[in-house]
Amino acid sequence: MTQIEIVQGDITRLDVEAIVNAANTSLLGGGGVDGAIHRAAGPQLLEACRRLNGCATGDVKVTPGFALPVRYVLHAVGPRWRGGQSGEAELLASCYRKSLHLAEELGVKSLAFPAISCGIYGYPLEEGCCIALREIRAAIGATTSLERVVLVGFDAETCAVMRQCLALC
């Protein structure tokens, strides 16, 4: 049975096979989680991302982890929050679904997610976490290679909301 964990900390230092990057459409780095992952992975990640020619919102592309302690980085481009009437929920759900599907294709046993779109992109944290958990539970309810899925919050507030959603959503 797949285990879901909530962890406070730095996603770039986790003991997992793959991490999901809350990327922007260029895939060339940015702030927050995206910038931290690019800095920790080293310049090879930027070169690999350049060859991917960007990524559409709601989609996911994969690179090696390079200097990170992971095999893969799954770059998921979440939506910017525009009030909830512009398809944001479906685009965010797509990021989680496609990340989980890609992890399955890669044979990944452990995968870590940040709160995609819930930082600088402004997605409401509680709603975003509930979408994440709904998609994770749907994926692990089906046949999956995943043994462990970790939701990572950088701070205590994010982790508290993640734990609340784990219990309620």
Summary of the structure (lengths in Angstrom):
residues: 169
radius of gyration: 14.3
end to end distance: 19.0
largest distance: 41.1
contacts: 580
relative contact order: 0.22
helix: 42%
strand: 20%
